[in-house]
Amino acid sequence: MSDQNVFERVEKKYRLNQKQYDSFRNAAAKKLHMDEYGLHTIRNIYYDTPNYELIRRSIDKPKYKEKLRLRGYGEIQDESVVFLEIKKKYQGVVYKRRTQLAFMQAQEYLESGNITKKNQILKEIDYFIKFYRPKPRVYLAYDREAFVGNEDENLRITIDQNIRSHRLELSYDGECKMLNPGEYLMEIKVKEAYPMWLADLLGKLEIYPVSFSKYGAVYAQAMRNEAEREEKRI
């Protein structure tokens, strides 16, 4: 199995209430199968510049944006396999490039820039780090179900719940929750167009695309909290 993964696809997000979630799962049951991991927890650390240039630019919805994150699955130990990822988006198409490392190895590389392993994606990450000088800014975790199309393996649907974040550098207190109880964030990932059955089902259930960035939501909440603190000082 290669330690490098490259993805190019269109990704759209949908915010579901409990009724929409249940109806979608039931209606799509014969068209999708859950991947081998079942319901699992994803843990991420997002990296950004000292003034949060990357997320501020992303919130402005430019034609091109990029971010760097460290991602792991389940409980993470020093020797656990994690993924160091650059995710880019240009005119609605997402390009994700990631490489596998042991968690301890990835941490050392991100802190010092030193690593014995080299591949093409790490060369691209090297350039990104030297250009932006990013530091760990936000920890994000969520519980995910991932589905694959029975007839089209390029169709991938993920449904996230219990999205939570702890601050690393941002100035807000405690844990940030991004969905209300009984809400889910669904993301549909395809190479090209949606299959007809899926487009019809979304319309029937009145499930519509939304603009939603997990990291962006954390940053926006931090800025709101900071503004409230400033108001109290005045």
Backbone as CSV, one residue per row, in Angstrom:
resi,resn,N_x,N_y,N_z,CA_x,CA_y,CA_z,C_x,C_y,C_z
1,MET,0.841,-1.198,0.000,0.000,0.000,0.000,0.873,1.244,0.000
2,SER,0.608,2.178,-0.872,1.414,3.386,-0.963,1.227,4.253,0.264
3,ASP,2.311,4.953,0.686,2.192,5.868,1.819,1.833,7.275,1.356
4,GLN,1.477,7.428,0.067,1.021,8.706,-0.456,-0.358,8.521,-1.086
5,ASN,-1.229,9.491,-0.868,-2.564,9.469,-1.465,-2.843,10.811,-2.112
6,VAL,-3.432,10.755,-3.303,-3.781,11.975,-4.033,-5.252,11.876,-4.423
7,PHE,-6.020,12.913,-4.127,-7.441,12.934,-4.439,-7.775,14.204,-5.221
8,GLU,-8.632,14.062,-6.217,-9.155,15.215,-6.957,-10.647,14.985,-7.140
9,ARG,-11.476,15.876,-6.567,-12.907,15.636,-6.615,-13.674,16.908,-6.255
10,VAL,-14.965,16.855,-6.501,-15.881,17.916,-6.087,-16.501,17.499,-4.752
11,GLU,-16.526,18.412,-3.782,-17.068,18.118,-2.463,-18.121,19.163,-2.102
12,LYS,-19.279,18.706,-1.663,-20.335,19.616,-1.221,-20.854,19.167,0.138
13,LYS,-21.182,20.153,0.986,-21.633,19.869,2.347,-23.135,20.131,2.483
14,TYR,-23.762,19.375,3.404,-25.189,19.490,3.679,-25.393,19.339,5.180
15,ARG,-26.205,20.215,5.738,-26.505,20.151,7.171,-27.857,19.479,7.348
16,LEU,-27.882,18.356,8.068,-29.091,17.540,8.200,-29.645,17.595,9.612
17,ASN,-30.970,17.644,9.719,-31.586,17.423,11.018,-31.813,15.925,11.191
18,GLN,-32.330,15.529,12.357,-32.468,14.103,12.638,-33.398,13.418,11.652
19,LYS,-34.503,14.061,11.304,-35.459,13.462,10.371,-34.827,13.275,8.992
20,GLN,-34.102,14.271,8.505,-33.447,14.159,7.198,-32.385,13.069,7.211
21,TYR,-31.633,12.996,8.306,-30.604,11.964,8.434,-31.235,10.570,8.361
22,ASP,-32.266,10.347,9.166,-32.914,9.032,9.180,-33.503,8.687,7.813
23,SER,-34.156,9.666,7.186,-34.778,9.421,5.879,-33.731,9.135,4.817
24,PHE,-32.630,9.876,4.841,-31.572,9.656,3.853,-30.944,8.277,4.029
25,ARG,-30.637,7.920,5.269,-30.020,6.613,5.516,-30.934,5.485,5.032
26,ASN,-32.209,5.584,5.317,-33.146,4.529,4.913,-33.291,4.457,3.392
27,ALA,-33.430,5.635,2.744,-33.669,5.658,1.302,-32.437,5.248,0.499
28,ALA,-31.246,5.542,1.030,-30.009,5.264,0.288,-29.385,3.917,0.653
29,ALA,-30.034,3.169,1.518,-29.438,1.939,2.053,-29.043,0.936,0.968
30,LYS,-29.826,0.876,-0.129,-29.529,-0.100,-1.180,-28.545,0.427,-2.222
31,LYS,-28.216,1.713,-2.112,-27.297,2.326,-3.076,-25.882,2.513,-2.522
32,LEU,-25.752,2.439,-1.195,-24.469,2.715,-0.541,-24.121,1.588,0.421
33,HIS,-22.841,1.433,0.696,-22.413,0.558,1.780,-21.398,1.302,2.640
34,MET,-21.442,1.047,3.944,-20.508,1.703,4.852,-19.109,1.130,4.650
35,ASP,-18.091,1.978,4.780,-16.726,1.475,4.613,-16.345,0.595,5.797
36,GLU,-15.131,0.059,5.743,-14.739,-0.966,6.713,-14.549,-0.437,8.127
37,TYR,-14.529,0.897,8.309,-14.246,1.453,9.632,-15.497,1.657,10.477
38,GLY,-16.687,1.644,9.870,-17.898,1.899,10.632,-17.890,3.312,11.213
39,LEU,-18.588,3.496,12.336,-18.572,4.792,13.012,-17.227,4.937,13.721
40,HIS,-16.463,5.966,13.374,-15.128,6.129,13.934,-14.859,7.605,14.214
41,THR,-13.854,7.863,15.025,-13.495,9.227,15.399,-12.295,9.698,14.599
42,ILE,-12.405,10.897,14.056,-11.304,11.524,13.328,-10.789,12.693,14.159
43,ARG,-9.490,12.784,14.283,-8.864,13.854,15.063,-7.914,14.631,14.141
44,ASN,-8.006,15.961,14.201,-7.214,16.821,13.324,-6.541,17.937,14.112
45,ILE,-5.363,18.314,13.672,-4.742,19.564,14.111,-4.520,20.406,12.864
46,TYR,-5.091,21.617,12.863,-4.933,22.531,11.740,-3.786,23.498,12.021
47,TYR,-3.009,23.759,10.979,-1.848,24.647,11.081,-2.129,25.931,10.311
48,ASP,-1.652,27.038,10.866,-1.916,28.330,10.238,-0.806,29.298,10.622
49,THR,-0.827,30.465,10.012,0.170,31.496,10.294,-0.168,32.188,11.616
50,PRO,0.748,33.015,12.151,0.467,33.714,13.408,-0.791,34.584,13.371
51,ASN,-1.115,35.156,12.218,-2.316,36.004,12.123,-3.478,35.284,11.418
52,TYR,-3.414,33.963,11.359,-4.491,33.140,10.805,-4.806,33.518,9.352
53,GLU,-3.761,33.714,8.588,-3.923,34.121,7.200,-4.699,33.103,6.382
54,LEU,-4.448,31.821,6.594,-5.058,30.793,5.760,-6.564,30.710,5.977
55,ILE,-7.004,30.716,7.233,-8.444,30.607,7.460,-9.145,31.921,7.139
56,ARG,-8.507,33.063,7.367,-9.140,34.338,7.016,-9.341,34.425,5.503
57,ARG,-8.366,33.963,4.763,-8.491,33.950,3.304,-9.590,32.982,2.868
58,SER,-9.669,31.830,3.513,-10.679,30.835,3.164,-12.089,31.370,3.396
59,ILE,-12.295,32.078,4.491,-13.611,32.621,4.809,-14.067,33.621,3.754
60,ASP,-13.123,34.292,3.111,-13.452,35.263,2.058,-13.870,34.600,0.748
61,LYS,-13.814,33.250,0.704,-14.248,32.466,-0.462,-13.519,32.860,-1.753
62,PRO,-12.203,32.780,-1.765,-11.464,33.069,-2.993,-11.572,31.913,-3.986
63,LYS,-11.103,32.121,-5.201,-11.094,31.035,-6.184,-10.122,29.932,-5.782
64,TYR,-9.046,30.326,-5.079,-8.031,29.347,-4.662,-7.765,29.493,-3.165
65,LYS,-7.721,28.367,-2.465,-7.354,28.385,-1.053,-6.680,27.066,-0.699
66,GLU,-5.945,27.068,0.398,-5.209,25.873,0.796,-5.067,25.832,2.317
67,LYS,-4.862,24.627,2.842,-4.651,24.476,4.275,-3.812,23.237,4.546
68,LEU,-3.253,23.203,5.738,-2.397,22.095,6.164,-2.961,21.528,7.459
69,ARG,-3.094,20.206,7.519,-3.580,19.587,8.743,-2.908,18.239,8.971
70,LEU,-2.912,17.841,10.221,-2.442,16.527,10.635,-3.661,15.743,11.086
71,ARG,-3.885,14.569,10.509,-5.123,13.811,10.766,-4.807,12.401,11.227
72,GLY,-5.544,11.969,12.262,-5.422,10.601,12.741,-6.799,10.026,13.024
73,TYR,-6.856,8.708,13.190,-8.119,8.013,13.382,-8.099,7.240,14.692
74,GLY,-9.192,7.345,15.457,-9.274,6.638,16.726,-8.344,7.239,17.770
75,GLU,-7.899,6.392,18.690,-6.963,6.845,19.725,-5.556,6.941,19.131
76,ILE,-4.882,8.047,19.370,-3.572,8.296,18.759,-2.462,8.094,19.784
77,GLN,-1.531,7.212,19.463,-0.332,6.989,20.266,0.889,7.434,19.457
78,ASP,2.065,7.425,20.080,3.284,7.905,19.414,3.542,7.197,18.092
79,GLU,3.260,5.888,18.042,3.570,5.117,16.844,2.355,4.951,15.917
80,SER,1.249,5.584,16.256,0.059,5.480,15.400,0.316,6.117,14.042
81,VAL,-0.263,5.532,13.007,-0.163,6.102,11.659,-1.100,7.304,11.566
82,VAL,-0.548,8.433,11.141,-1.334,9.638,10.915,-1.050,10.137,9.500
83,PHE,-1.849,11.105,9.059,-1.723,11.628,7.707,-1.442,13.125,7.763
84,LEU,-0.374,13.523,7.125,-0.062,14.936,6.970,-0.568,15.353,5.600
85,GLU,-1.496,16.334,5.581,-2.254,16.630,4.368,-2.165,18.097,3.973
86,ILE,-2.022,18.314,2.696,-2.286,19.623,2.107,-3.590,19.498,1.328
87,LYS,-4.528,20.376,1.640,-5.812,20.367,0.947,-5.978,21.692,0.234
88,LYS,-6.167,21.635,-1.074,-6.312,22.836,-1.880,-7.669,22.815,-2.576
89,LYS,-8.226,23.987,-2.803,-9.488,24.082,-3.533,-9.372,25.197,-4.555
90,TYR,-9.670,24.850,-5.807,-9.601,25.827,-6.888,-10.856,25.725,-7.736
91,GLN,-11.606,26.816,-7.772,-12.839,26.906,-8.557,-13.755,25.703,-8.304
92,GLY,-13.920,25.369,-7.030,-14.859,24.332,-6.641,-14.340,22.909,-6.653
93,VAL,-13.126,22.689,-7.158,-12.542,21.349,-7.198,-11.520,21.214,-6.072
94,VAL,-11.615,20.137,-5.309,-10.731,19.904,-4.181,-9.597,18.976,-4.596
95,TYR,-8.385,19.369,-4.224,-7.196,18.562,-4.470,-6.558,18.275,-3.112
96,LYS,-6.545,17.015,-2.734,-5.961,16.645,-1.441,-4.765,15.735,-1.671
97,ARG,-3.662,16.071,-1.014,-2.434,15.303,-1.137,-1.930,15.010,0.272
98,ARG,-1.752,13.729,0.571,-1.364,13.389,1.933,-0.343,12.259,1.954
99,THR,0.406,12.215,3.037,1.413,11.181,3.214,1.330,10.632,4.627
100,GLN,1.683,9.363,4.791,1.584,8.691,6.089,2.885,8.817,6.869
101,LEU,2.726,9.054,8.167,3.864,9.096,9.078,3.422,8.542,10.419
102,ALA,4.367,8.132,11.244,4.049,7.849,12.644,3.791,9.188,13.337
103,PHE,2.878,9.217,14.297,2.504,10.467,14.948,3.718,11.181,15.537
104,MET,4.583,10.454,16.233,5.766,11.067,16.832,6.686,11.636,15.749
105,GLN,6.823,10.926,14.641,7.653,11.384,13.516,7.068,12.644,12.891
106,ALA,5.748,12.666,12.740,5.091,13.837,12.159,5.259,15.064,13.051
107,GLN,5.104,14.888,14.361,5.265,16.006,15.294,6.672,16.576,15.232
108,GLU,7.654,15.686,15.211,9.044,16.140,15.158,9.320,16.906,13.868
109,TYR,8.782,16.400,12.764,8.982,17.072,11.481,8.337,18.460,11.471
110,LEU,7.117,18.555,11.982,6.416,19.838,11.969,7.053,20.852,12.909
111,GLU,7.706,20.378,13.956,8.360,21.289,14.904,9.761,21.697,14.455
112,SER,10.484,20.760,13.833,11.895,21.020,13.517,12.197,21.080,12.026
113,GLY,11.327,20.497,11.200,11.596,20.421,9.769,12.508,19.272,9.399
114,ASN,12.913,18.471,10.387,13.833,17.375,10.134,13.083,16.063,9.948
115,ILE,13.435,15.346,8.889,12.846,14.041,8.642,13.738,13.279,7.666
116,THR,13.883,11.980,7.913,14.727,11.173,7.029,13.956,10.724,5.795
117,LYS,12.667,10.512,5.964,11.816,10.072,4.862,11.555,11.228,3.905
118,LYS,11.567,10.946,2.606,11.254,11.981,1.621,10.418,11.378,0.502
119,ASN,9.422,12.133,0.063,8.663,11.769,-1.116,8.139,13.049,-1.740
120,GLN,7.440,12.934,-2.854,7.006,14.129,-3.576,6.071,14.999,-2.741
121,ILE,5.150,14.371,-2.025,4.205,15.159,-1.229,4.908,15.861,-0.080
122,LEU,5.873,15.204,0.553,6.625,15.868,1.612,7.431,17.049,1.070
123,LYS,7.879,16.961,-0.161,8.564,18.098,-0.774,7.602,19.287,-0.920
124,GLU,6.353,18.993,-1.295,5.351,20.053,-1.417,5.017,20.638,-0.048
125,ILE,4.949,19.771,0.971,4.674,20.249,2.330,5.848,21.077,2.839
126,ASP,7.065,20.658,2.510,8.248,21.447,2.864,8.130,22.873,2.334
127,TYR,7.741,22.992,1.079,7.599,24.314,0.462,6.518,25.116,1.177
128,PHE,5.389,24.479,1.472,4.287,25.134,2.171,4.763,25.668,3.528
129,ILE,5.482,24.841,4.276,5.944,25.228,5.612,6.955,26.364,5.540
130,LYS,7.869,26.305,4.600,8.869,27.366,4.474,8.234,28.685,4.046
131,PHE,7.150,28.593,3.270,6.485,29.804,2.783,5.623,30.446,3.872
132,TYR,4.820,29.636,4.584,3.861,30.180,5.548,4.365,30.177,6.993
133,ARG,5.327,29.323,7.326,5.784,29.165,8.705,4.605,28.877,9.646
134,PRO,3.776,27.883,9.342,2.566,27.656,10.142,2.874,26.993,11.481
135,LYS,1.965,27.216,12.421,2.026,26.605,13.742,0.689,25.937,14.034
136,PRO,0.648,24.973,14.968,-0.635,24.338,15.309,-1.584,25.357,15.924
137,ARG,-2.805,25.448,15.389,-3.750,26.472,15.833,-5.020,25.898,16.436
138,VAL,-5.581,24.858,15.811,-6.885,24.360,16.248,-6.900,22.832,16.225
139,TYR,-7.436,22.262,17.297,-7.693,20.823,17.358,-9.176,20.608,17.080
140,LEU,-9.482,19.710,16.157,-10.861,19.411,15.775,-11.061,17.901,15.757
141,ALA,-12.180,17.452,16.314,-12.513,16.027,16.276,-13.991,15.869,15.972
142,TYR,-14.335,14.738,15.383,-15.745,14.439,15.106,-15.883,12.938,14.880
143,ASP,-17.104,12.468,15.032,-17.417,11.056,14.827,-18.041,10.911,13.444
144,ARG,-17.527,9.990,12.656,-17.874,9.918,11.231,-18.349,8.531,10.821
145,GLU,-19.360,8.533,9.956,-19.742,7.363,9.184,-19.392,7.668,7.734
146,ALA,-18.770,6.735,7.046,-18.376,6.950,5.657,-18.980,5.853,4.779
147,PHE,-19.540,6.280,3.650,-20.226,5.367,2.744,-19.630,5.467,1.342
148,VAL,-19.713,4.360,0.614,-19.204,4.275,-0.758,-20.345,3.777,-1.646
149,GLY,-20.419,4.285,-2.874,-21.454,3.855,-3.802,-21.301,2.401,-4.193
150,ASN,-22.399,1.679,-4.257,-22.339,0.272,-4.666,-21.957,0.124,-6.132
151,GLU,-22.432,1.046,-6.959,-22.170,0.965,-8.387,-21.039,1.887,-8.834
152,ASP,-20.660,2.826,-7.990,-19.622,3.783,-8.347,-18.746,4.031,-7.129
153,GLU,-17.550,3.440,-7.125,-16.655,3.586,-5.987,-16.102,5.006,-5.857
154,ASN,-16.262,5.816,-6.889,-15.819,7.207,-6.805,-16.807,8.079,-6.027
155,LEU,-18.009,7.552,-5.770,-18.979,8.261,-4.943,-18.687,7.936,-3.487
156,ARG,-18.407,8.968,-2.708,-18.123,8.798,-1.283,-18.954,9.821,-0.504
157,ILE,-19.628,9.349,0.520,-20.460,10.213,1.355,-20.046,10.023,2.806
158,THR,-19.724,11.123,3.473,-19.389,11.061,4.890,-20.435,11.841,5.679
159,ILE,-20.756,11.347,6.864,-21.703,12.014,7.749,-21.045,12.163,9.111
160,ASP,-20.856,13.418,9.526,-20.164,13.719,10.774,-21.148,14.176,11.839
161,GLN,-20.869,13.805,13.062,-21.666,14.243,14.210,-20.730,14.537,15.372
162,ASN,-21.264,15.211,16.386,-20.483,15.532,17.584,-19.170,16.228,17.216
163,ILE,-19.253,17.236,16.376,-18.060,17.998,15.977,-17.659,18.900,17.142
164,ARG,-16.421,18.755,17.603,-15.973,19.537,18.752,-14.539,19.991,18.541
165,SER,-14.176,21.040,19.265,-12.846,21.609,19.104,-12.342,22.148,20.438
166,HIS,-11.055,22.003,20.670,-10.394,22.645,21.800,-9.397,23.667,21.261
167,ARG,-9.257,24.745,21.982,-8.352,25.791,21.509,-6.898,25.358,21.655
168,LEU,-6.086,25.804,20.743,-4.636,25.716,20.873,-4.070,27.122,21.072
169,GLU,-4.462,28.028,20.183,-3.981,29.396,20.281,-5.117,30.421,20.280
170,LEU,-6.278,30.034,19.735,-7.372,30.987,19.638,-7.915,31.342,21.021
171,SER,-8.407,32.568,21.130,-8.782,33.093,22.445,-10.260,32.870,22.752
172,TYR,-10.677,31.621,22.902,-11.989,31.345,23.452,-11.827,30.242,24.488
173,ASP,-12.755,30.149,25.389,-12.617,29.228,26.519,-13.412,27.959,26.278
174,GLY,-12.884,26.839,26.764,-13.624,25.592,26.740,-13.712,24.966,25.362
175,GLU,-14.726,24.132,25.213,-14.914,23.370,23.990,-15.935,24.055,23.101
176,CYS,-15.648,24.077,21.796,-16.562,24.684,20.823,-17.343,23.571,20.131
177,LYS,-18.663,23.655,20.197,-19.533,22.705,19.503,-20.119,23.397,18.281
178,MET,-20.111,22.730,17.133,-20.498,23.382,15.884,-21.845,22.960,15.335
179,LEU,-22.445,21.924,15.910,-23.766,21.491,15.488,-24.684,21.411,16.697
180,ASN,-25.953,21.618,16.471,-26.925,21.446,17.533,-27.167,19.954,17.774
181,PRO,-27.680,19.577,18.956,-27.999,18.166,19.191,-28.962,17.647,18.116
182,GLY,-28.685,16.470,17.602,-29.537,15.901,16.564,-29.250,16.415,15.172
183,GLU,-28.150,17.150,14.990,-27.753,17.621,13.657,-26.527,16.858,13.174
184,TYR,-26.397,16.790,11.840,-25.302,16.072,11.204,-24.760,16.919,10.049
185,LEU,-23.493,16.742,9.764,-22.892,17.382,8.597,-22.536,16.295,7.586
186,MET,-23.237,16.310,6.457,-22.983,15.338,5.400,-22.141,15.987,4.307
187,GLU,-21.194,15.231,3.789,-20.373,15.719,2.677,-20.397,14.683,1.562
188,ILE,-20.728,15.147,0.365,-20.774,14.268,-0.804,-19.565,14.576,-1.677
189,LYS,-18.826,13.524,-2.043,-17.576,13.671,-2.775,-17.658,12.827,-4.044
190,VAL,-17.530,13.490,-5.187,-17.643,12.798,-6.471,-16.559,13.288,-7.422
191,LYS,-16.272,12.471,-8.409,-15.322,12.884,-9.441,-15.957,13.874,-10.401
192,GLU,-17.217,13.640,-10.745,-17.899,14.504,-11.715,-19.312,14.807,-11.216
193,ALA,-20.338,14.352,-11.941,-21.723,14.663,-11.586,-22.282,13.645,-10.591
194,TYR,-23.310,14.061,-9.835,-24.016,13.153,-8.940,-24.785,12.125,-9.774
195,PRO,-24.908,10.897,-9.293,-25.822,9.960,-9.953,-27.250,10.475,-9.820
196,MET,-28.097,10.129,-10.763,-29.461,10.662,-10.788,-30.236,10.324,-9.526
197,TRP,-30.095,9.087,-9.031,-30.848,8.689,-7.843,-30.523,9.578,-6.649
198,LEU,-29.245,9.990,-6.543,-28.819,10.816,-5.416,-29.359,12.234,-5.547
199,ALA,-29.271,12.803,-6.742,-29.812,14.147,-6.963,-31.318,14.175,-6.677
200,ASP,-32.033,13.149,-7.137,-33.474,13.078,-6.902,-33.780,12.953,-5.404
201,LEU,-33.011,12.147,-4.702,-33.254,11.928,-3.281,-33.019,13.201,-2.474
202,LEU,-31.958,13.921,-2.782,-31.685,15.167,-2.068,-32.828,16.167,-2.254
203,GLY,-33.335,16.259,-3.497,-34.455,17.157,-3.759,-35.710,16.734,-3.014
204,LYS,-35.991,15.443,-3.021,-37.194,14.924,-2.354,-37.163,15.206,-0.861
205,LEU,-35.992,15.075,-0.244,-35.852,15.273,1.201,-35.559,16.724,1.575
206,GLU,-35.513,17.596,0.562,-35.224,19.020,0.773,-33.907,19.219,1.515
207,ILE,-32.900,18.507,1.036,-31.545,18.626,1.565,-30.736,19.457,0.576
208,TYR,-30.267,20.624,1.023,-29.623,21.570,0.119,-28.191,21.872,0.577
209,PRO,-27.311,22.216,-0.371,-25.915,22.505,-0.014,-25.812,23.708,0.917
210,VAL,-24.799,23.663,1.784,-24.497,24.788,2.668,-23.004,25.070,2.591
211,SER,-22.649,26.291,2.944,-21.235,26.646,3.092,-20.872,26.439,4.547
212,PHE,-19.967,25.495,4.810,-19.630,25.172,6.195,-18.190,24.699,6.265
213,SER,-17.374,25.418,7.004,-15.990,25.022,7.255,-15.834,24.772,8.748
214,LYS,-15.395,23.584,9.124,-15.222,23.285,10.546,-14.192,24.235,11.171
215,TYR,-13.042,24.348,10.558,-12.017,25.257,11.073,-12.527,26.690,11.034
216,GLY,-13.210,27.057,9.968,-13.765,28.404,9.851,-14.760,28.706,10.959
217,ALA,-15.580,27.709,11.327,-16.555,27.903,12.396,-15.869,28.144,13.733
218,VAL,-14.772,27.429,13.990,-14.013,27.636,15.225,-13.425,29.050,15.259
219,TYR,-12.840,29.460,14.147,-12.236,30.792,14.078,-13.306,31.872,14.259
220,ALA,-14.447,31.714,13.594,-15.516,32.710,13.698,-16.020,32.814,15.132
221,GLN,-16.151,31.670,15.828,-16.596,31.696,17.216,-15.579,32.412,18.100
222,ALA,-14.302,32.166,17.844,-13.251,32.843,18.613,-13.309,34.346,18.418
223,MET,-13.551,34.781,17.185,-13.629,36.213,16.912,-14.858,36.835,17.580
224,ARG,-15.961,36.102,17.609,-17.162,36.612,18.288,-16.911,36.749,19.788
225,ASN,-16.248,35.748,20.362,-15.947,35.809,21.787,-15.015,36.968,22.118
226,GLU,-14.048,37.183,21.235,-13.109,38.290,21.448,-13.829,39.630,21.358
227,ALA,-14.761,39.740,20.418,-15.526,40.987,20.285,-16.383,41.237,21.521
228,GLU,-16.974,40.166,22.077,-17.769,40.326,23.291,-16.913,40.762,24.462
229,ARG,-15.701,40.234,24.557,-14.803,40.670,25.620,-14.452,42.150,25.495
230,GLU,-14.226,42.576,24.257,-13.897,43.989,24.024,-15.054,44.887,24.408
231,GLU,-16.272,44.474,24.097,-17.443,45.265,24.460,-17.574,45.421,25.970
232,LYS,-17.267,44.369,26.706,-17.370,44.410,28.163,-16.301,45.332,28.773
233,ARG,-15.169,45.454,28.070,-14.099,46.316,28.592,-14.432,47.783,28.416
234,ILE,-15.259,48.087,27.393,-15.577,49.491,27.082,-16.559,50.079,28.106
